[in-house]
């Protein structure tokens, strides 16, 4: 029986999800927005939400449908009122309690700005007394009051992405940009974006260049101005490439703000974070594939021959991640976010990995990364399907395939990568060009050596390539996803041609 519209199961419980119509979803809300319509407003962005979500507090489908009825009526009532407000504007007049609230918020904001400015002033005065040369800050130009937002507001808009269906940044990028923003605000304050100049960008860049690539615990919680007063000469500096990446993240926030029209009053504006360092050729370390000798050393190490399942390697992930990437070219993040139900059996009984972003915590690098990759016969021989069956016993199809990789994934995946880098350096090779990503390069090289066409191995690895015509001929499956325009049978025949001459892999007797 079909489930009632607006009722969806999530984490073994039901919730009510009501998409807002297109004329409301993601629209800027006129101010003041009525308190009675607060459920429709995203307070961080000042825009209407794209949908209303309410927990139905039950795991019983029929009870969930009964409870959803009241929510449906309420949602339609809110939509009707919101449309009137969007058309006619907010009601005239403000209630006394709203006035008191606005006054209180304004007082808090003024006090926070004063304390922040006073703290910076004391830091500069103290530095001058101690003999440091501290230039007097340039007086910022008076910003226009219309449409003015601060850099923290620009960050929140970037995180939200936009209306329904808009692409949002990855969780890892959000976290990295948040840390970069925190450091900028510590140095310059939460500035209006139109007041940020290349002088601010250069000062921020140079401050980052003074910091070590990894802070010891005693320094990690210090504000940036305080860190710059410390003797950091004993620590290795962070690389220019890392600094440029940080600058690009903040530059992306302002690029989004420019696209949204926040710099229309500044026709000569240029992005103040486009002040990155030029990277020396010797510092550019392209990834290199593993040699067969290196692969043999890796797969003769304790994880693969002695049943070692280290905690840092997330148990079975330590064993399977390298093997899966070697025989599929999949990225580390794509493997880590696999669910139990993402290992599927399709046409002709062919087992394959379904790499997608359909799950709430699943992300792909780009559109072409969504793909089906038949499981190489060597992975089947080594017992991967046995592990999947074991994991599926007693677990929902949406459960993580790898224990320890529950949401949020980014932190766990980065920690796993650090473990693997250490393991690789200890047992195989310690060189910046040889990382987990080298498996992807190794697989691509093996595809070429096997005479596999570029179109086929692009379909296997999720590279785009070609042109518009490469997207023609794709078929939609029963679950709504699209294939890459090549049958599973053809892909299976091609991927099984990938071999590594001289590499011997022993099957373990059991996996725990």
N, C-alpha and C positions, 0 to 999 in steps of 0.2 A: 504494500500500500504506500502511495506517495505521501511524503511528509508535508505537513502544512507549510505554506509559504511563510517566510520570515523566521522559521524555527530551524536551528542548526545545532548539531552536536559538536561539542568541543571538550576535550579532556574528560570524556565519559559523563558529561553533564550537558544540558541543553541551554541554549541562550536565544534571546530574541534579537534579530538583526534586521533593521528597517533602513534600506538605502534611501537617502534624501533625493528628491527629484533633481534633474539637471539644472533647473532654474534656481536652485538653492545651494546645492552641494558645492562647498569650497568658496562660496561668494563672500566678499568682504561685508561684514555686518555694520549697518549704520549705528552711530552712537548718539545717545546712550541706548544700548540694547536692553529691552524689557527683561526684568528679572524672571518673569513667568516663562520666557523662552530660553532661559539659560541652558536647558538640556541640549539645545541645538548648537550652542556656541563653543568653539575651541578657544578657551580664554588665552592661551599662549599666543596664538596667531591673530586673534581678532576676526577670524573667518568662521563661517558655518561649517559644521562637521560634514563628512560625506555619508555617515550613517549613524543611526541610533543603535546602541548595543546595551542590552540588559540581561543579566543572568536570570534564568528562570528557576534556579535553585532546586533542580530535580534531575534525576537520571531516568525518569520514567517518561516515555514519549507521549503517552496520552495526557498525563498530568501537565506536561510542558505545553501541549497544544491548548489545553483549557486556560492555563495562565497567560498564554500569549494573546488571548482575545482582548483583554483589557488594555494591553500595551498597543495593540493595533489601533484601537479607537483613539487612544491618547496621542499616538504618533500622527495620525491624520489631523487631529485637532491642532497640534503644534505646527504642522506644515501649513494649514490654512491661515493661522495667525501670523506665521512668519512671512507668508506671501503678502499679507496686508501691510506689514511693517516695511517690507522691501519696496512695496509700491508707493505707500503713502508716507513713509518715514516714521520714526519713533513717536510715541504719544507726546504731545506738548506738556511741558511741566515735569518737574522731578519731585518725587516724594521726599519728605524731610529726612527719612532714614538714608535715602540715596545721597542727598547732599552731605550729610554727616560722614557717610562712607568715603565720598570723594575727597572731602577735606582731610580726613584722617590719612588716606592714601597719599595725598599730596604732601602732608607734613612728614610722613615717613620717608618719602622719596627725597625731599629737601635735606632731611637730617642725614640720610645715607650719603648723599653727594658731598655734604659739608665735611663729614667725618673722613671720607675718602680723600678729599682734597687736602684736609688738614694733615692727614697721615703722610701723604706724599710730600707736603711742604716741610714737615719735620725731618723726613728722611734726607731731603736736599740740604736743609740748613745744617744738620749734623754732619753730612759729608763735607760741606764747605769748611766747617769748624775744624775738621780733621785734616784739612789741607787738600782735599780732592777738588779738581776743577769740574764744576757742575754748571753748565750753561743755563741761563734763564730760559725757561720754556717759551716758545713762540706763542703769542696770543692767538688763539684760534679765531678764524673768521666767524662772524655771526651767522649761524645756520638759518636757513629758511624754516619757518615753522610748519609749512605745509608738507605733509608726506615724509617728515623726518623720522628716521629710525636709527637706533644704535647698532653697533656690531653684534651685540648679543641677540637683538631682535632679528637681525639678518640671519644669524645662525639658526634661530628657531624656525624661521620661514623655510630655510634650506632643509632642515630636518623633516618638516611636515611634508615637503614635496609638492603639495598642491591638492587639487580636487581628486575625485574618485578616478582611479586608473593611472594617476600620475606616478612616474618613477621616483622612488625614494632612495636616498643613499644607503649603502650597506651599514650594518650595525658597527662594524669595525671602523669605517670611515667617520661615522657619527662620533664614536668615542675618541678617535684621534683628533678630529677637528675640535671637539670639546676641550681636550687638553691643551691644544694650541691656542684656542680662544682664551682659556684661563690665564695662560702665560702673558698673552697680549694685554689683557685687562689689568693684570698685576703691574705691568710696565707702564701702560698709558691710560688706564681707566676704560670704562665702557663708553667709548667715543661715538658721537654721531658719525655715520659712515661717510658723509660728505666732508667731514673735517679731517679724515685720515689722509695723510700725504705720504709721498715716497720717503720723506724724512723719517716719519714714524715707522715705515716699513723697513728702512735700512737699520734704524736703531734696534728694532725687534730682531732682524736677521743677525746683527752683530752680537746681540745679547745671547741668542741661541748658540752662536759659534763659540761663545765663552764657556758654555756648559759642557760637562762630560756626557758621554753617550749613555751612561748609566749612573744614576745618583745613589750614593750609599744611603742607608736608612736614616741616618741622623740629619741628612740634608733634604730628604725627599719632600717634606711638608713645608719647606721654606718658600716664601714668596720670591719671585724673580729678582726684585731689587736687592733683597737680602742675600740671595745666592751670589750675586755678582760681587758682593763685598768679601766673599770667602776666598781662601787660597785653594784653587782647584787645579793647580799645576800638576799634582801627583796623579790625576785621573786622565785617561785617554779622552780626547775631544770627540764630539760627535762628527760624523762625516758631512761634507758639503751636500751630498745627495740627500741625506736625511733632512737637513735644514731646508733644502729646496722643496722637498715633499711637504713639509709643514707650511711653507709659504704658499704653495699651490692650493692646499686645503683652504686657507683663509681667503686666498684670491678667488676660489670658487664660490665662497659665500657672497662676495661682492659682485661677481659676474652674474649670479642669480638675481641680486638686487638691481643690477643695471638692467637686466632683461625685464624686470618688473616695473621699470620706470622711475626708480628712486634717484637717478642722477640726471634727470632731464633738465634741471636747473643749473647743471654744471657741464656745459657743452665741451669743455676742454679736459674733462676728467679722464684719467688713465688709472688702471688698477695699481694701487700703491704697494701691493705685495708681489708685483712682477719685478723683483730686485734680487732674484736668485743668483747664486754663484755659478760661474762657468766651470764645468767639471773637466778636470784633466783627463786626457785619454787613458792614461795609465790607471786611473781610478775606476774607469768603467769596466766592470767585470761581467761580461756576458755569461749566461748559464751555459754549461757544457754537458754533453751526454756522458754517462758513465761508460767506462771501458768494460769489456767482459771480465778482465782481471779484477777490477773494482767490484763488479757485481758478484763475482765468485767469492771474494773476501767478505762482502756483506752477508751473503746467504750461507756462509760458513760460520757466522758469528753466533753467539749463544741464543739469541731470540729465535733463530731459525733451525738450530741443530740440537739445542739442549732444553727446549721448552721454556726458556726464560720469558716471563710476562711481567716486565717492570711496571710499577705504579705510574711513573712519569710517562710511560708509553701507552697508558690506558689499556693494559692487558692485551686482548686480541688485536686491537688496533696496531700495536707495535709490529705484529706479524703480518697482518693483511694489507695495511696501507701501502707499503712499498711494492708488494706483489701486484696489487690491483693497478697501481699507477704504471708499473713496468709493462703490464699486458693490456692496458687500455688507454694510457696517456691521460687519465683523469687527473684533475687538479686536486691538491690536498683538501681544499675546502669542499669540493664536490663530493669526495669520498666521505668526509667527516659528517656531512649533513644527510647522508642516506638514512632512510627509514626502513623498517622491516619490509614494508610493502613496496619499496622501490626496487627490490630484486624480484623480477617478474618473469613469467613464462608466457611467451607470445605465440605467434603463428608457427606451426610446425613443431611445437614443443620447445622452441628456442628460449633459453634463459638469457635475460639481459638486465643491465642497469638502466633504470629510468632516472636520468639526471634532469631535474626540473626545479622550478621555484614556486610550486603550487602550495607547499607547506608554509605555515606562518613564519617559521624561522629558517626557511630555505631561500638562498640567494644565488644568483648566477652572475657571471662577469658581464655577459651581454646576451642578446636575444638568441644568437647562434649557439650558445652553450647548452640550450635545452635540446636533449638528444637521447636516443636509445642506443646503448652500446652492448652488443652481444658479449656474454662472458666467455673469455678465451678458454679453450679446452684445457690448457695447462692449469688454470685456476680451478676448474672443475676437478681435474685429477688430484690437485693438492688438497681438496676437501672444502672449498668455499661453500658449496651448496649444503654440505652437512652442517657447517656452522650456521648458515641462514635458517635452516630447518630447526636447529636447536634453539636459536634466538627467538624464532617465531612461536615456539611452544610457550604458551602462557603470556605472550605479549601481543598487544594490539598492533595492527599493521602500520599505525602512525608512530609507534615507539621507535626510538633511535636504534639503528642497526648495531651501533657500537656503544656498550655501556660506558658512561662517563662523558658522553657527548650530548647531554640534554641541553635545552635552551637555558641561557644564551650561549651560542656556540663560539663566537669570535674569541673570547678569552681562553676557552678550552683549546681551541685549534692552535692559537699562538703558543700556548704552553706546550702543546704536543710538538710543535715545530722546533721549539728550543730543545726539548728532550732529544728529538731525532738528530738535530745538528750535533749535539754532544756525542750521541751514540755513533754517528757517522764519522766524526773526527777521531773517536777512540779506536774504532775497529776497521775503518776503511781509508778515508782521506780527509784532511783538514785543509780546505781551500775554498775561498768565497765563490768560486765558479761552480762548485759541486755542492748542491743542496737537494732537498726533496724535489724541487722543480726540475732537476736534471733527469728524473725518470720520464717526464713528459718529452723532453728533448731526445732521450734515448729511444722512446717508443716511436717518435716521428722519424728518426733516422732508420730504425728497423723497418718501418713501413716502406721507406724509399728503397732500402736494400732488398726487400721482398718484391719490389716491382709494383706495389700498390699505387694506384693513381692518386693524384693530389685530391681530386674530388672525394674519393672514398676516405682517405685518412683525415681530411678536414671534417667529414661527417662523423668520424669516430672521435676526434678530439674536440669538436665544437668550434673550430675556426670557421670564419665566414668565407673569405676568399671569393674569387670569381666575380659575379655581378648579379644583377636582378634575376637573371634566368636561373641561378642556382636555387632560388626559393620556389621555382615552379615544380608542380608534380607532388607536393606534399599531401599526405593523406591524414585525415583526422581520425583518431582512435575513439573507442567507446567512452573513454574517460575525458574526452574533450581535448587532449593534447595532440600536437602535430608531430609526425615523423620528419625526417630530413629528406624525404623524397626518394629514398633507397630502401628496398625491402630488407627485413631482418635476415632473411636467408642469404642474401648477397653479402651483407655486412659480416655475417658469421663466417662465411667461406673466406672472406678477405682477411679478417682479423686473425683467423687461425693459421694464416700464412706467416705471421710474425713469429720469428724464432731468434734465439741468441746462441749462435754457434759456440760450443765449448762450455756453455753454462749448464751446470748440473744442479737440479733442485730435488732434494730429498723430501718425500712426504712424511710428515710427523704422524705418529700412530694415533694421536688424539689431540683435540683442542679443548681447553677449559675456559 
